[in-house]
Amino acid sequence: MIKRHHPFLARREQLALLLLAVLAVLGLSLNLASGEARAAEESPVSKLVPADSAALAKTLLIDIRTASKEDLMLLDGIGEKKAQDILDHRAAHPFTSVTQLLDVRGIGPKTFARLLPSLVSFGDSALVNRITAQNLVDLNSAGSGAAAANLTPGKPKRAPAAKAVPKSELTNIVNLNSAGLEELCTLPGIGEVKAAAIIAWRKQNGAFQSVDDLLKVSGIGPKTLAKIRHRLSV
């Protein structure tokens, strides 16, 4: 006797096979999707940062009071060692003025002037916040009056925030061993560059033992010292 295959069972088998095929296709699709997601996760934006670090440094202002080593290394001319020197100095002597960056070993007036445009201004830095190295040289050699005279003709001059008292009328006593950049600049004949040179000499050689030691600072001669001696202390 010939046994016939029941048509209902054949249909069930076909449906089962079809269902298995659909599940297999869905599983493959899910695997592909998860693989793409993992690939996306393995390509973080931070991998793009090194290529853009130069542009990033130009747009960010670095606050030396809170900056990390990586932040400091974005500054022009600041490598890993110098960045660590800044952090070590900050740990021992927290910055209260951006000009105190001059107290860090290896950072002189020229480096400081180059870094200023990329630094957050605070403390007594108002006088030099946006001054370039060439501006500092001009101010030191020609004086603020001559520098103002070199402004482009026809352009209005910005009025000062407040009327400054002439240096010759000031009577404050300036301690060569503790004065910051702004205080040193109150002395007649002392501009930003010479003030920075005084701070740099103090950093490299230690405290001034006498007022006459000021003659050891480059750019300061007997005539300058004679004009300001009565306002100096150590």
Secondary structure, DSSP 8 states (H G I E B T S, - for coil): ------HHHHHHHHHHHHHHHHHHHHHHHHHHHHHHHHHHHTS-GGGGHHHHHHHHHHH--B-TTT--HHHHTTSTT--HHHHHHHHHHHHHS--SSGGGGGGSTT--HHHHHHHGGGB---TT-TTTTT--HHHHHHHHHHHHHHHHHTS-TTS-----SS----GGG----EETTT--HHHHTTSTT--HHHHHHHHHHHHHH-S-SSGGGGGGSTT--HHHHHHHGGGEE-
